Amino acid sequence: MKLEKYSVGMGDRFLHQGVAQLQAIVNARDAGVAITPVWNKSNREHQIVGTEPVSLRQEADAAVTSLGWQSSYRVDADHINLATVDRFLHCSDFFTIDVGDAIGEPASDSDIAAFVERHGKYIGNLEIPGAGNFAVTAQTLEGVAKKFLKAVQTAGVIYRHILAQRGASFIPEVSMDETDQPQTPLELFFILAAIADEGIPAQTVAPKFTGRFNKGVDYVGDVAQFEKEFNDDLATIAFAISEFNLPENLKLSIHSGSDKFSIYGAIRDALRRTGAGVHVKTAGTTWLEELIGLAEAGGEGLAIAREVYAKSLEHKEALCLPYATVIDIDDDQLPTADTVNSWSGEEYARALRHDQSDPLYNPHLRQLLHVGYKVAAQMGERYYSALEKYENDVSRNVTENLWVRHIKPLFID
């Protein structure tokens, strides 16, 4: 099973927007860009919403049937580990193997020594074409192994568990972005060496990049530094493919947390210059577009949108806790529930919609609502019924957001 050159990971908390999401991919196809849609949902999201992983497969299949999509599509078991993977084995064909918890956990001394010996031929000056020249010592190899080898070995255990259960009919991604500092090109090169040693035919790898990738808002950091790291990583992957006989379609995966608009230009330019592929995850953007559509619809839709904000504000601490490392909310910038209850649907939509040119846009409100989907889940049928009643308003926003704000600047403009 092979993942195509460009792919977009699309999160859908409540499993109602598959058709609207796929329409954005159809728009790209009609504009001459082939993108593989990848529906993704994590175990945590399934638990919070109260869904089973098979429901995402059902949503994807239904969307594909509805729009007559004839090309590839995938269903991602997002950020799984050995404790959670079994729920996804028979309904997913893309597995994001998250080994962040094992980064920094040392492998055995014998495994570290074997890694150093195995890759000793690189000791000296190593040129990674397009990324630079690097001095490699035995201590360099040992340092990389101490920080990352155990994590890659853990990925190997999970990969082989999936392989034993379902054969080779899936796409493995190794996620290494849950760490404190970006990997250097040299570190990434030897991480890929370890991935090859483990026999993982990784088709995407998610490294850590500089800056903050907060949920639902723009990138916070030095765009020029990100651009350098992104280009260095592209060069490192290209070199490692040939050095370690990794899959020829191995590509970067960007766990964007959604809406990193200020780095899209750097990504687009690098892809055009190098001809490389990319996998970009948009996370929870769709859920926010649902709220925007409900607010614009007025009536019960607006009432629900207001209530979601009020309860998210009331339970802010609990909602934010699981996402503490990927949000940055200034409480002083959050409007009161009474203020939001006085807003029109248009005002609510403008405050939430990610349009940085709009003076009403509020990134703090947006981040809070991004993690507040549990409130909507607790509404149960009331929320689902509203999505169906106001489908036109919701789906229009979902498609426009994914197509205009994400796909076009990344792959077309």
C-alpha positions as CSV (number, residue, x, y, z in Angstrom):
1,M,0.0,0.0,0.0
2,K,1.6,3.3,-1.2
3,L,0.7,6.8,-0.1
4,E,0.7,9.3,-2.9
5,K,2.9,12.4,-3.2
6,Y,0.5,14.9,-1.6
7,S,-1.9,13.9,1.2
8,V,-4.0,15.9,3.7
9,G,-5.1,14.6,7.1
10,M,-8.6,15.8,7.9
11,G,-10.0,15.5,11.4
12,D,-13.7,15.3,12.0
13,R,-14.7,15.1,15.6
14,F,-18.4,14.4,15.0
15,L,-18.3,12.4,11.8
16,H,-20.7,14.6,9.8
17,Q,-18.4,16.5,7.4
18,G,-16.8,13.8,5.3
19,V,-18.6,14.9,2.1
20,A,-17.8,18.6,2.7
21,Q,-14.2,17.8,3.4
22,L,-13.9,15.6,0.3
23,Q,-15.4,18.3,-1.8
24,A,-12.3,20.4,-1.0
25,I,-10.1,17.6,-2.3
26,V,-12.3,17.4,-5.4
27,N,-11.8,21.1,-5.9
28,A,-8.1,20.5,-5.8
29,R,-8.3,17.7,-8.4
30,D,-10.4,19.9,-10.7
31,A,-7.6,22.5,-10.3
32,G,-5.0,20.0,-11.4
33,V,-3.6,18.9,-8.1
34,A,-3.9,15.3,-6.9
35,I,-4.3,15.0,-3.1
36,T,-5.1,11.9,-1.2
37,P,-7.6,12.5,1.6
38,V,-6.7,10.9,4.9
39,W,-9.4,11.0,7.6
40,N,-7.8,10.9,11.0
41,K,-9.1,10.7,14.6
42,S,-7.2,9.8,17.7
43,N,-8.1,7.4,20.5
44,R,-8.5,10.3,22.9
45,E,-11.0,12.0,20.5
46,H,-13.0,8.8,20.1
47,Q,-13.1,8.5,23.9
48,I,-14.3,12.0,24.5
49,V,-16.9,12.0,21.8
50,G,-18.0,8.4,22.6
51,T,-17.4,6.9,19.1
52,E,-15.7,3.7,17.9
53,P,-12.8,3.8,15.4
54,V,-14.9,1.9,12.8
55,S,-17.2,5.0,12.6
56,L,-14.5,7.0,10.9
57,R,-14.1,4.3,8.2
58,Q,-17.8,4.4,7.7
59,E,-17.8,8.1,7.3
60,A,-14.9,8.0,4.8
61,D,-16.6,5.2,2.8
62,A,-19.9,7.1,2.7
63,A,-18.2,10.4,1.6
64,V,-16.4,8.6,-1.2
65,T,-19.5,6.9,-2.4
66,S,-21.5,10.1,-2.2
67,L,-19.1,12.1,-4.4
68,G,-18.1,9.2,-6.6
69,W,-14.4,9.5,-5.6
70,Q,-12.4,7.0,-7.7
71,S,-8.9,7.7,-6.3
72,S,-7.2,6.6,-3.2
73,Y,-8.2,7.6,0.3
74,R,-7.0,6.5,3.8
75,V,-8.3,6.3,7.4
76,D,-5.7,7.1,10.0
77,A,-5.4,5.7,13.5
78,D,-3.9,8.9,14.8
79,H,-1.3,9.0,17.5
80,I,-1.7,5.4,18.5
81,N,0.6,3.4,20.8
82,L,0.7,-0.2,21.9
83,A,-2.0,0.3,24.5
84,T,-4.5,1.8,22.0
85,V,-3.8,0.3,18.6
86,D,-6.0,-2.8,18.8
87,R,-9.2,-0.7,18.5
88,F,-8.0,0.5,15.1
89,L,-6.5,-2.7,13.6
90,H,-9.3,-3.7,11.3
91,C,-10.8,-0.3,10.2
92,S,-7.7,1.8,9.6
93,D,-5.1,1.6,6.8
94,F,-2.8,4.4,8.0
95,F,-1.2,4.2,11.4
96,T,0.5,7.3,13.1
97,I,2.8,5.5,15.5
98,D,3.4,8.0,18.3
99,V,6.5,7.2,20.3
100,G,7.0,10.6,21.9
101,D,6.8,9.2,25.4
102,A,9.9,7.1,24.7
103,I,12.1,9.9,23.4
104,G,14.9,10.3,25.9
105,E,14.3,6.9,27.4
106,P,17.7,5.2,27.0
107,A,18.0,1.9,25.1
108,S,20.1,-0.8,26.6
109,D,23.9,-0.3,26.6
110,S,24.3,-3.3,24.2
111,D,21.8,-1.9,21.7
112,I,23.4,1.5,21.8
113,A,26.9,-0.1,21.2
114,A,25.5,-2.1,18.4
115,F,23.9,1.0,16.8
116,V,27.3,2.8,17.0
117,E,29.1,-0.1,15.4
118,R,26.5,-0.6,12.7
119,H,26.7,3.0,11.6
120,G,30.4,3.5,12.3
121,K,31.1,4.0,8.6
122,Y,29.6,7.5,8.9
123,I,32.2,8.6,11.5
124,G,34.2,11.5,10.0
125,N,32.8,14.2,7.7
126,L,29.3,13.4,6.5
127,E,27.8,15.5,3.7
128,I,24.0,15.5,3.5
129,P,23.4,17.1,0.1
130,G,21.3,20.2,0.5
131,A,21.6,20.2,4.3
132,G,25.4,20.7,4.8
133,N,28.5,18.9,6.2
134,F,28.5,17.4,9.6
135,A,31.3,16.1,11.9
136,V,30.3,12.6,13.1
137,T,32.1,10.9,16.0
138,A,31.3,7.8,18.0
139,Q,30.0,10.1,20.7
140,T,27.7,11.7,18.1
141,L,26.2,8.3,17.3
142,E,26.0,7.4,21.0
143,G,24.2,10.6,21.8
144,V,21.6,10.1,19.1
145,A,21.0,6.5,20.2
146,K,20.6,7.5,23.8
147,K,17.9,10.0,23.0
148,F,16.0,8.3,20.1
149,L,16.9,4.6,19.7
150,K,14.4,3.4,22.4
151,A,11.7,5.4,20.7
152,V,12.4,3.9,17.3
153,Q,12.5,0.4,18.9
154,T,9.1,1.1,20.4
155,A,7.8,2.1,17.0
156,G,9.2,-1.2,15.7
157,V,7.3,-3.2,18.3
158,I,4.1,-1.4,17.4
159,Y,4.7,-1.8,13.7
160,R,5.3,-5.5,14.0
161,H,2.2,-5.9,16.1
162,I,0.1,-4.2,13.4
163,L,1.8,-6.3,10.7
164,A,1.1,-9.5,12.5
165,Q,-2.6,-8.7,12.8
166,R,-3.4,-7.4,9.3
167,G,-0.4,-8.0,7.0
168,A,1.4,-5.3,5.1
169,S,-1.8,-3.5,3.8
170,F,-1.2,-0.3,5.7
171,I,0.8,2.9,5.7
172,P,3.1,3.4,8.7
173,E,4.0,6.9,10.0
174,V,6.6,7.4,12.8
175,S,5.8,10.5,14.9
176,M,8.8,12.1,16.6
177,D,7.4,15.6,17.1
178,E,6.6,15.2,20.8
179,T,10.0,16.4,22.1
180,D,11.5,19.5,23.5
181,Q,13.8,20.6,20.6
182,P,13.8,20.1,16.8
183,Q,15.9,17.3,15.5
184,T,19.0,18.5,13.7
185,P,19.6,17.1,10.1
186,L,22.2,14.7,11.6
187,E,19.8,13.5,14.3
188,L,17.0,12.9,11.7
189,F,19.4,11.1,9.5
190,F,20.3,8.6,12.2
191,I,16.7,8.4,13.4
192,L,15.9,7.2,9.8
193,A,18.8,4.8,10.1
194,A,17.3,3.3,13.2
195,I,13.9,3.1,11.5
196,A,15.5,1.2,8.7
197,D,17.3,-1.1,11.2
198,E,13.9,-1.9,12.8
199,G,12.5,-2.9,9.4
200,I,9.8,-0.2,9.5
201,P,8.8,0.7,5.9
202,A,7.8,4.2,7.0
203,Q,6.1,6.3,4.4
204,T,5.9,9.5,6.5
205,V,7.9,10.8,9.4
206,A,6.8,13.6,11.7
207,P,9.8,15.5,13.2
208,K,9.8,18.4,15.6
209,F,10.1,21.9,14.1
210,T,11.1,25.1,15.8
211,G,8.3,27.4,17.1
212,R,4.9,26.7,18.6
213,F,2.2,24.7,16.8
214,N,-0.7,25.7,18.9
215,K,-4.2,24.2,18.3
216,G,-6.2,26.1,15.7
217,V,-4.1,29.2,15.4
218,D,-1.2,30.4,13.3
219,Y,2.4,29.4,13.7
220,V,4.3,31.2,16.5
221,G,8.0,31.5,15.8
222,D,10.7,32.4,13.3
223,V,9.4,31.6,9.8
224,A,12.8,31.8,8.3
225,Q,14.2,29.2,10.8
226,F,11.2,26.9,10.1
227,E,11.9,27.2,6.4
228,K,15.5,26.3,6.9
229,E,14.6,23.3,9.1
230,F,11.9,22.2,6.6
231,N,14.3,22.3,3.6
232,D,17.0,20.6,5.7
233,D,14.6,17.8,6.6
234,L,13.6,17.4,2.9
235,A,17.2,17.0,2.0
236,T,17.9,14.6,4.8
237,I,15.0,12.4,3.9
238,A,16.0,12.3,0.3
239,F,19.6,11.3,1.2
240,A,18.4,8.7,3.8
241,I,16.1,7.0,1.4
242,S,19.1,6.0,-0.8
243,E,21.4,5.3,2.1
244,F,19.1,3.0,4.0
245,N,16.9,1.6,1.3
246,L,13.8,3.3,2.8
247,P,10.6,3.6,0.8
248,E,11.1,5.9,-2.1
249,N,7.9,7.8,-1.3
250,L,9.0,8.6,2.3
251,K,8.0,12.2,3.1
252,L,7.6,14.7,5.8
253,S,4.4,14.8,7.9
254,I,3.5,18.2,9.3
255,H,1.4,17.9,12.5
256,S,0.2,21.4,12.1
257,G,-2.5,21.6,14.8
258,S,-4.3,23.4,12.0
259,D,-4.0,26.8,10.4
260,K,-0.3,27.4,10.3
261,F,-0.9,29.9,7.5
262,S,2.4,31.9,7.9
263,I,4.5,28.8,7.0
264,Y,2.4,27.6,4.1
265,G,4.3,29.7,1.7
266,A,7.7,28.2,2.8
267,I,6.3,24.7,2.5
268,R,4.8,25.4,-1.0
269,D,8.0,26.9,-2.3
270,A,10.1,24.0,-0.9
271,L,7.9,21.4,-2.5
272,R,8.0,23.1,-5.9
273,R,11.8,23.5,-5.7
274,T,12.5,19.9,-4.7
275,G,9.6,18.0,-6.1
276,A,9.1,16.4,-2.7
277,G,5.8,15.3,-1.3
278,V,4.2,16.1,2.0
279,H,1.5,15.0,4.4
280,V,-0.3,17.8,6.3
281,K,-2.7,17.3,9.1
282,T,-5.3,19.9,9.8
283,A,-6.6,18.5,13.1
284,G,-9.7,20.1,14.6
285,T,-10.4,22.9,12.1
286,T,-13.6,21.1,10.9
287,W,-15.1,21.2,14.4
288,L,-14.7,25.0,14.5
289,E,-16.2,25.4,11.1
290,E,-19.2,23.5,12.4
291,L,-19.6,26.1,15.2
292,I,-19.2,28.9,12.6
293,G,-21.9,27.5,10.4
294,L,-24.3,27.0,13.3
295,A,-23.7,30.5,14.5
296,E,-24.4,31.9,11.0
297,A,-27.5,29.8,10.7
298,G,-29.1,31.6,13.7
299,G,-31.9,30.2,15.7
300,E,-31.1,27.0,17.5
301,G,-27.7,26.8,15.8
302,L,-26.6,30.1,17.3
303,A,-28.0,29.1,20.7
304,I,-25.9,26.0,20.6
305,A,-22.8,27.9,19.6
306,R,-23.3,30.4,22.4
307,E,-23.8,27.6,24.9
308,V,-20.7,25.7,23.8
309,Y,-18.7,28.8,24.5
310,A,-20.3,29.5,27.9
311,K,-19.7,25.9,29.1
312,S,-16.2,25.8,27.6
313,L,-15.4,29.0,29.6
314,E,-16.9,27.5,32.7
315,H,-14.9,24.3,32.4
316,K,-11.8,25.9,30.9
317,E,-9.2,24.3,33.2
318,A,-10.4,20.7,32.6
319,L,-10.8,21.1,28.9
320,C,-7.4,22.7,28.4
321,L,-5.4,20.3,30.6
322,P,-4.9,17.5,28.0
323,Y,-3.8,20.2,25.5
324,A,-1.7,22.3,27.8
325,T,1.5,22.1,25.7
326,V,-0.3,23.1,22.5
327,I,-2.4,26.1,23.5
328,D,-1.6,29.5,24.7
329,I,-4.7,31.3,26.0
330,D,-4.7,34.7,27.7
331,D,-7.7,34.7,30.0
332,D,-7.9,38.5,29.9
333,Q,-8.6,38.2,26.2
334,L,-11.6,35.9,26.6
335,P,-15.0,37.5,26.4
336,T,-17.5,36.8,29.1
337,A,-20.3,34.4,28.4
338,D,-22.8,37.3,28.7
339,T,-20.8,39.2,26.0
340,V,-20.9,36.2,23.6
341,N,-24.6,35.7,24.3
342,S,-25.2,39.3,23.1
343,W,-23.4,38.6,19.8
344,S,-25.2,38.1,16.5
345,G,-24.4,35.0,14.5
346,E,-22.2,37.1,12.3
347,E,-20.2,38.5,15.2
348,Y,-19.7,35.0,16.7
349,A,-18.5,33.7,13.3
350,R,-16.1,36.6,12.8
351,A,-14.6,36.2,16.3
352,L,-14.0,32.5,15.6
353,R,-13.2,32.3,11.9
354,H,-9.4,32.4,11.4
355,D,-9.2,35.6,9.4
356,Q,-6.4,37.6,10.9
357,S,-7.4,40.7,8.9
358,D,-10.8,40.8,10.7
359,P,-10.7,43.1,13.8
360,L,-13.2,40.8,15.5
361,Y,-11.1,37.7,15.2
362,N,-10.1,36.4,18.6
363,P,-7.3,33.7,18.7
364,H,-7.9,33.1,22.4
365,L,-11.5,32.3,22.0
366,R,-10.6,30.1,19.0
367,Q,-8.2,28.0,21.0
368,L,-10.6,27.6,23.9
369,L,-13.4,26.4,21.5
370,H,-10.9,24.2,19.7
371,V,-10.5,22.1,22.9
372,G,-14.1,22.5,23.9
373,Y,-15.6,19.9,21.6
374,K,-16.3,17.8,24.7
375,V,-19.1,20.2,25.5
376,A,-20.8,19.6,22.2
377,A,-20.3,15.8,22.6
378,Q,-22.2,16.0,25.9
379,M,-25.1,17.7,24.1
380,G,-25.6,14.4,22.3
381,E,-28.5,14.3,19.8
382,R,-29.2,18.0,20.2
383,Y,-25.9,18.8,18.6
384,Y,-26.1,16.2,15.9
385,S,-29.6,17.2,15.0
386,A,-28.4,20.8,14.6
387,L,-25.6,19.7,12.3
388,E,-28.2,18.0,10.1
389,K,-30.7,20.8,10.3
390,Y,-28.1,23.5,9.3
391,E,-26.1,21.3,7.0
392,N,-25.9,23.8,4.2
393,D,-24.4,26.5,6.4
394,V,-22.0,24.1,8.1
395,S,-20.8,22.3,5.0
396,R,-20.2,25.5,3.1
397,N,-17.8,26.7,5.8
398,V,-16.1,23.3,6.1
399,T,-15.3,23.1,2.4
400,E,-14.3,26.7,2.0
401,N,-12.0,26.6,5.0
402,L,-10.2,23.5,3.8
403,W,-10.0,24.5,0.1
404,V,-9.4,28.3,0.4
405,R,-7.3,28.6,3.6
406,H,-5.3,25.3,3.4
407,I,-5.1,23.5,0.1
408,K,-4.9,26.5,-2.2
409,P,-2.0,28.3,-0.4
410,L,-0.2,25.0,0.2
411,F,-0.4,23.5,-3.3
412,I,-1.9,26.0,-5.8
413,D,-1.4,29.7,-5.1
